[in-house]
Amino acid sequence: MLDLSYEAPQPKRISGATGDWELVIGMEVHAQVASKAKLFSGASTQFGAEPNSNVAFVDAAMPGMLPVINEFCVEQAVRTGLGLKARINLKSAFDRKNYFYPDLPQGYQISQLYEPIVGEGEVLVEMGEGVARLVRVERIHIEQDAGKSIHDMDPNMSFVDLNRTGVALMEIVSRPDIRGPEEAAAYITKLRQILRYLGTCDGNMQNGNLRADVNVSVCRPGDYERYRETNDFSHLGTRCEIKNMNSMRFIQQAIEFEARRQIAILEDGGSVDQETRLYDPDKGETRSMRSKEEAHDYRYFPCPDLLPLEIEQDWVDAIEASLPELPDDKKARFIKDFGLKDYDASVLTADIANAAYFEEVARGRDGKLAANWVINELFGRLKKEGHSITESPVSAAHLGMIVELISKGDISGKIAKEVFEIAYTTGRDPAEIVETEGLKQVTDTGAIEAAVDEVIAANPAQVEKAKANPKLAGWFVGQVMKATGGKANPKAVNEIIRAKLGL
């Protein structure tokens, strides 16, 4: 449940000619199930295969072919529901959603309208330290994907690729709890993060494995709160649905444009038509696709080819027991165990691979120092070069060794950056680099004292200035560090200089 230490963000307001307006947004996210086989056939789900090469007879709707449920896809849907703290329905059923597209060979889609496999859940969407929106999930149902029509290969013909036909999708339907474009993008980001932690969807938006339909409406300030208590939003503004969004940036732009379009219509005395729209990123605007269908337009009825889906509570419990540590729990543990700031913990847990890397670096070491090196030095370098953590030339063990060498006083922070650079470009062991390159920090007070004496003797005028103004002692520290090639322990240098100058 929502941590009481969080406060809800203010809804986005847009000033119109007749006063302020607020946004009300609901999301229908289609997440492709991470499965090697389709929902009702054994055909491959491999992306990028030759057109129409991953198609079983049932996918192509050949006469007499019957669907057979893929148990693993059901398990992945249950796993997702549990990860979203949702109710799992032990009995669910499949329905036929009838519509006619060239890339839907059956003339219907097998989905779940009346009895979905997953009921109500929630997603905590953080919008900054101490600020978060709790977005309620209404339901998750599983359904088969359609194919793809291709219109740019020939000036006179369109082509159909059925490779995606029958691929398992989870449709995750939120309540209209999202109140602005930034919140919408943050919701998708958080949902994607949870799915990737669970391993139920790879979240690849570029390949279409995660895409969203965005429902947008506007209302006057205060109206939303009155209707939220009863979950009856029918008296709020008419919503329009923006289909197939697969970019965080475009989602925000589309919502902003659509809200302003609706406000202009309402303030001009018109009414908003409920319809499905598409976003044109080149023009930065939404355009009408078709009038919004209702359930009866699709002539839903129970799928006669599939029995109701019944699962056992023991099976659900076993799946729940196998869940990994999820992002919110991992973030809270990082803050508690490693003493991290909220922001640093958020960065480190944003991706499961990043979190695992950091945890290996920090294990048994200074957590804050480890976080600083992972985020600022390593992540910064990888981002600059366009690499992910899995492509890092510095292993977690080697970066952990650098952190340990700093903590033990064997190297200074400045020398550590030199060691990191060598390790990054060569893959060499940091301890070996320090030894062979002569980079070990000088902690011998006798050697440091000798260097301090030389600097003081060579700069009598500066000595008098430092005695008059102790802040100038830092100049001597810099000179001693320079004289020792940056290898002297800065703390020891500072203490010896202050003692020698009587400060």
C-alpha positions in Angstrom: 0.0 0.0 0.0 1.0 3.7 -0.4 3.6 4.8 2.1 2.0 7.5 4.2 5.3 9.5 4.0 4.4 10.3 0.4 2.2 13.1 -0.7 0.3 13.1 -4.0 1.6 15.4 -6.8 -0.6 18.4 -7.9 -2.6 17.6 -11.1 -1.5 19.3 -14.2 -3.5 22.5 -14.9 -4.0 24.3 -18.2 -5.3 27.8 -18.2 -8.1 28.4 -20.7 -10.1 31.5 -21.7 -12.9 30.6 -19.2 -10.7 29.4 -16.4 -8.5 26.5 -15.4 -8.8 22.9 -16.5 -7.3 19.6 -15.2 -6.4 16.4 -17.0 -7.8 12.9 -16.3 -5.8 10.1 -17.8 -6.2 6.3 -17.9 -3.8 3.9 -19.6 -4.3 0.5 -21.3 -0.9 -1.0 -21.6 -0.3 -3.9 -24.0 2.7 -5.9 -22.8 3.9 -8.8 -24.8 4.4 -11.9 -22.6 8.0 -13.1 -22.4 7.4 -16.5 -23.9 9.1 -18.4 -26.7 5.7 -19.7 -28.0 2.4 -18.0 -28.8 -0.7 -18.0 -26.6 -2.6 -20.7 -28.5 0.1 -22.4 -30.6 3.7 -23.6 -30.5 4.8 -21.1 -33.2 7.9 -19.0 -32.3 7.6 -15.4 -31.1 11.1 -14.5 -32.3 11.3 -10.9 -33.4 12.8 -10.0 -36.8 12.1 -13.4 -38.4 11.2 -13.5 -42.1 7.6 -12.4 -42.8 5.1 -15.2 -42.2 7.7 -17.7 -41.1 6.4 -17.9 -37.5 2.9 -19.0 -38.2 1.1 -22.1 -37.1 -2.1 -23.4 -38.8 -4.2 -22.1 -35.9 -2.6 -18.6 -36.2 -3.5 -18.5 -39.9 -7.1 -19.6 -39.0 -7.0 -22.7 -41.1 -10.3 -24.6 -41.0 -10.7 -27.1 -38.1 -7.7 -25.7 -36.2 -8.4 -25.3 -32.5 -6.5 -23.2 -29.9 -4.6 -24.8 -27.1 -3.7 -22.6 -24.1 0.0 -22.1 -23.4 0.3 -22.6 -19.6 3.5 -20.6 -19.3 1.7 -17.5 -20.7 -0.9 -17.9 -18.0 1.8 -18.3 -15.4 3.4 -15.0 -16.6 0.1 -13.2 -16.3 -0.4 -14.5 -12.8 3.2 -13.5 -11.9 2.6 -10.0 -13.2 -0.6 -9.7 -11.2 1.2 -10.7 -8.0 4.0 -8.2 -8.8 1.3 -5.4 -9.0 -0.2 -6.5 -5.7 -3.4 -7.5 -7.6 -6.1 -10.1 -6.9 -5.7 -13.3 -8.9 -8.9 -14.8 -10.1 -8.9 -18.6 -9.8 -11.5 -18.8 -12.5 -11.4 -16.7 -15.7 -12.8 -17.2 -19.2 -12.0 -16.3 -22.8 -14.3 -14.3 -25.2 -14.3 -13.6 -28.9 -13.9 -9.9 -29.8 -15.2 -9.7 -33.4 -13.8 -7.2 -35.9 -12.5 -7.4 -39.4 -8.9 -6.3 -40.3 -6.7 -7.8 -43.1 -4.1 -8.8 -40.5 -6.7 -10.6 -38.3 -7.2 -13.9 -40.3 -9.8 -15.3 -37.8 -12.0 -12.3 -38.0 -12.0 -12.2 -34.2 -9.5 -11.8 -31.4 -9.6 -14.2 -28.4 -9.5 -12.0 -25.3 -11.0 -11.8 -21.8 -13.8 -9.2 -21.4 -16.1 -10.5 -18.7 -13.8 -12.6 -16.5 -10.2 -11.5 -16.6 -7.4 -13.5 -15.0 -6.3 -10.6 -12.8 -8.4 -8.2 -10.8 -7.5 -4.9 -9.0 -3.9 -4.0 -8.2 -1.7 -0.9 -7.8 1.4 0.9 -9.0 3.2 3.5 -6.9 4.6 6.1 -9.3 7.2 8.4 -7.8 7.4 11.9 -9.0 10.3 13.1 -6.9 11.5 12.6 -3.4 8.5 12.3 -1.1 6.0 12.7 -3.9 4.2 9.8 -5.5 0.9 8.9 -7.2 -0.8 5.6 -6.4 -2.3 4.5 -9.7 -4.9 1.8 -9.3 -4.9 -1.1 -11.8 -8.4 -2.2 -12.7 -7.6 -5.5 -14.3 -5.2 -7.5 -16.4 -6.4 -9.8 -19.1 -4.6 -12.0 -21.6 -5.3 -11.9 -25.3 -3.8 -12.7 -28.6 -2.1 -10.1 -30.8 -3.0 -9.3 -34.4 -0.7 -9.4 -37.4 0.8 -6.4 -39.1 -0.2 -4.6 -42.3 2.6 -3.2 -44.3 1.8 -0.3 -46.7 5.2 1.0 -47.8 6.6 -1.8 -49.8 4.6 -1.2 -53.0 2.7 1.8 -54.3 -0.3 -0.2 -55.3 -0.5 -3.0 -52.7 -0.4 -3.7 -49.0 1.2 -6.8 -47.5 0.3 -8.7 -44.4 2.8 -10.3 -42.0 1.2 -12.8 -39.6 4.3 -13.4 -37.4 2.8 -11.4 -34.5 -0.6 -13.1 -34.9 -1.4 -15.1 -31.8 1.5 -13.7 -29.7 0.4 -13.5 -26.1 -0.4 -10.0 -24.7 -1.2 -8.8 -21.2 -3.5 -5.8 -21.3 -3.0 -3.9 -18.1 -5.8 -1.4 -17.6 -5.5 1.4 -15.1 -8.1 3.5 -13.4 -8.2 7.1 -14.6 -5.9 8.2 -11.7 -3.1 9.8 -13.7 -3.3 13.6 -13.7 -0.6 14.9 -16.2 1.7 14.0 -19.1 4.7 13.6 -16.9 2.8 11.2 -14.6 1.7 9.2 -17.6 5.3 8.7 -18.7 6.4 8.0 -15.2 3.6 5.4 -14.9 4.8 3.6 -18.0 8.4 3.7 -16.8 7.5 2.2 -13.5 5.3 -0.5 -15.0 8.0 -1.4 -17.5 10.5 -1.6 -14.6 8.3 -4.0 -12.6 7.7 -6.2 -15.7 11.4 -6.4 -16.4 12.2 -7.3 -12.7 9.5 -10.0 -12.9 10.8 -11.3 -16.3 7.3 -11.3 -17.7 7.9 -8.8 -20.5 11.2 -7.4 -21.9 9.6 -3.9 -22.1 11.1 -3.2 -25.6 9.0 -0.4 -26.8 10.9 0.0 -30.1 9.9 -3.5 -31.1 6.3 -2.9 -30.0 6.6 -5.3 -27.1 5.2 -2.6 -24.8 2.8 -0.1 -26.1 0.0 2.0 -24.6 -3.5 3.3 -25.5 -3.9 6.6 -23.6 -7.4 7.8 -22.6 -7.5 11.6 -22.1 -10.3 13.8 -20.9 -10.4 17.2 -19.1 -12.5 18.6 -16.2 -12.7 21.6 -14.0 -10.6 21.7 -10.8 -12.3 19.8 -8.0 -14.6 17.7 -10.2 -12.2 14.7 -10.3 -12.0 14.4 -6.5 -15.8 14.3 -6.2 -16.2 11.4 -8.6 -13.1 9.4 -7.5 -14.8 8.4 -4.3 -17.4 6.4 -6.1 -15.2 5.5 -9.2 -18.0 6.9 -11.3 -16.2 9.1 -13.9 -19.1 9.1 -16.4 -20.0 12.6 -15.6 -16.5 14.0 -16.2 -15.4 15.1 -19.6 -15.7 12.8 -22.6 -12.5 10.9 -23.1 -10.6 10.2 -26.3 -8.3 7.3 -26.8 -4.9 7.7 -28.4 -3.8 4.4 -29.8 -0.5 2.5 -30.0 1.9 4.8 -28.2 5.4 3.4 -27.8 7.5 6.4 -26.9 7.6 8.2 -23.5 8.3 11.5 -25.2 5.5 11.1 -27.7 3.0 10.0 -25.0 3.6 13.3 -23.2 3.3 15.4 -26.4 0.1 13.6 -27.4 -1.5 14.1 -24.0 -0.6 17.8 -24.0 -2.0 18.4 -27.5 -5.1 16.3 -27.0 -6.0 18.1 -23.7 -5.6 21.5 -25.3 -7.6 20.4 -28.3 -10.5 19.3 -26.0 -10.3 22.5 -24.0 -10.6 24.6 -27.1 -13.7 22.7 -28.3 -15.4 23.0 -24.9 -14.6 26.7 -24.5 -16.0 27.3 -27.9 -19.3 25.8 -26.8 -18.8 22.5 -28.6 -18.8 18.9 -27.3 -16.0 16.4 -27.4 -16.8 13.3 -29.4 -15.7 10.0 -27.9 -13.3 8.5 -30.5 -10.1 6.8 -31.2 -7.2 9.0 -32.3 -3.7 8.6 -33.6 -0.7 10.8 -32.8 1.3 12.2 -35.6 4.8 13.0 -34.2 5.8 14.9 -37.3 3.0 17.4 -36.9 2.8 17.1 -33.1 -1.0 16.6 -33.2 -3.6 13.9 -32.8 -6.0 13.0 -35.6 -9.3 11.1 -35.7 -9.0 7.4 -36.5 -12.5 6.2 -35.9 -15.4 6.7 -33.5 -14.8 4.9 -30.2 -16.4 1.5 -30.1 -18.3 0.1 -27.1 -18.3 -3.5 -26.1 -21.5 -4.3 -28.0 -19.9 -3.0 -31.2 -17.5 -5.9 -31.0 -20.2 -8.5 -30.4 -18.3 -10.2 -27.6 -19.4 -13.7 -26.7 -17.8 -16.6 -24.8 -15.2 -18.4 -27.0 -16.7 -21.7 -27.8 -13.3 -23.3 -28.5 -11.9 -22.8 -25.0 -13.2 -24.0 -21.6 -13.1 -21.6 -18.6 -9.6 -21.3 -17.2 -9.4 -22.7 -13.7 -6.2 -22.5 -11.6 -5.4 -23.7 -8.1 -4.5 -21.5 -5.2 -1.5 -23.7 -4.4 -0.1 -23.0 -7.9 -0.6 -19.2 -7.4 1.1 -19.5 -4.0 4.1 -21.3 -5.6 4.4 -18.5 -8.2 4.2 -15.9 -5.4 7.0 -17.6 -3.5 9.3 -17.4 -6.5 8.9 -13.7 -7.1 12.1 -11.7 -7.0 12.7 -8.6 -4.8 10.7 -5.9 -6.6 11.9 -2.3 -7.3 10.2 -0.5 -4.3 11.4 -3.1 -1.8 15.0 -3.1 -3.3 15.1 0.7 -3.2 14.0 0.7 0.5 16.6 -1.9 1.3 19.4 0.0 -0.5 18.5 3.2 1.5 18.5 1.3 4.8 21.4 -1.1 4.3 23.8 1.2 2.3 22.7 4.6 3.7 21.9 5.9 0.2 19.9 9.0 -0.7 16.5 8.5 -2.2 17.7 9.7 -5.7 20.8 7.5 -5.7 18.7 4.5 -4.7 16.2 5.2 -7.5 18.9 5.5 -10.1 20.5 2.2 -9.0 17.3 0.2 -8.9 15.9 1.6 -12.2 17.2 -1.5 -14.0 17.6 -4.9 -12.4 21.0 -5.4 -14.0 22.2 -2.1 -12.7 21.0 -3.0 -9.2 22.7 -6.4 -9.2 26.0 -4.7 -10.4 25.9 -2.1 -7.6 25.1 -4.7 -5.0 28.2 -6.7 -5.9 30.3 -3.6 -5.8 28.9 -2.4 -2.4 28.8 -5.8 -0.6 30.9 -5.5 2.5 32.2 -2.0 1.5 31.2 1.7 1.9 27.8 1.8 0.2 27.8 5.6 -0.3 31.3 5.5 -1.9 30.3 2.6 -4.0 27.1 4.3 -5.2 29.1 7.4 -6.1 31.6 5.4 -8.3 28.9 3.3 -9.9 26.6 6.3 -10.8 29.0 9.1 -11.5 32.1 7.3 -12.9 30.8 4.1 -14.5 27.3 5.0 -15.5 28.5 8.4 -16.8 31.2 6.7 -18.9 28.8 4.0 -20.2 26.1 6.5 -21.2 28.7 8.7 -23.0 29.7 5.7 -25.1 26.2 4.3 -25.6 26.8 1.1 -23.6 24.7 -0.8 -21.1 25.9 -2.2 -17.8 26.1 -5.7 -19.4 28.8 -4.2 -21.8 30.9 -2.6 -19.0 34.6 -3.4 -19.5 35.0 -3.0 -15.7 33.6 -5.9 -13.7 31.7 -5.3 -10.5 34.5 -7.2 -8.7 37.1 -4.8 -10.1 35.1 -1.6 -9.3 34.5 -3.0 -5.8 38.3 -3.4 -5.5 38.8 0.3 -6.4 36.3 1.3 -3.7 38.1 -0.9 -1.2 41.5 0.5 -2.1 40.1 4.1 -1.5 38.5 3.1 1.8 41.7 1.4 3.1 43.7 4.5 2.2 45.9 2.7 -0.4 44.9 5.2 -3.1 43.4 8.7 -3.1 40.2 9.6 -5.0 42.4 11.3 -7.6 44.6 8.3 -8.1 41.5 6.1 -8.1 40.3 7.9 -11.3 43.6 7.1 -12.9 43.3 3.4 -11.9 39.7 3.3 -13.1 40.7 4.7 -16.5 43.4 2.0 -16.9 41.0 -0.7 -15.7 38.3 0.5 -18.1 40.5 0.6 -21.2 42.6 -2.6 -20.5 40.5 -4.8 -18.1 43.4 -5.1 -15.8 43.1 -5.9 -12.1 43.0 -2.6 -10.0 45.3 -4.0 -7.3 47.8 -5.1 -9.9 47.6 -1.6 -11.6 48.3 0.1 -8.3 51.3 -2.1 -7.6 52.9 -2.2 -11.0 52.3 1.5 -11.8 53.6 2.7 -8.4 50.3 4.4 -7.6 50.0 3.3 -3.9 49.3 6.2 -1.6 52.1 7.4 0.6 51.0 6.9 4.2 54.5 7.0 5.8 54.4 10.1 7.9 58.1 10.4 7.8 58.2 10.7 4.0 55.2 13.1 4.1 56.8 15.2 6.8 60.0 15.5 4.7 58.0 16.8 1.7 56.1 19.3 3.9 59.4 20.6 5.4 60.8 21.2 1.9 57.7 23.1 0.7 57.7 25.2 3.9 61.4 26.0 3.7 61.0 27.1 0.0 58.1 29.4 0.7 58.7 31.6 3.8 56.5 34.4 2.6 53.6 32.1 2.1 54.2 30.7 5.6 53.6 34.1 7.1 50.4 34.6 5.1 49.1 31.2 6.2 49.8 32.0 9.9 47.8 35.3 9.5 45.1 33.5 7.5 44.8 29.8 8.3 42.6 29.2 5.2 45.7 29.7 3.1 47.1 26.4 4.5 45.3 24.7 1.6 48.0 26.0 -0.7 50.6 24.0 1.1 48.5 20.9 0.8 48.3 21.3 -3.0 52.1 21.9 -3.2 52.9 18.7 -1.2 50.5 16.6 -3.2 52.1 17.9 -6.4 55.6 17.2 -5.0 54.5 13.6 -4.2 52.8 13.0 -7.5 49.4 13.0 -5.8 50.3 9.9 -3.8 50.5 11.4 -0.3 47.6 10.8 2.0 45.7 14.1 1.9 44.4 13.8 5.5 47.9 13.1 6.8 49.3 16.0 4.7 46.8 18.4 6.1 47.4 17.4 9.7 51.2 17.7 9.4 51.0 21.1 7.7 48.8 22.5 10.4 51.1 21.2 13.1 54.2 22.6 11.4 52.6 26.0 10.9 51.1 26.0 14.4 47.6 26.4 13.2 
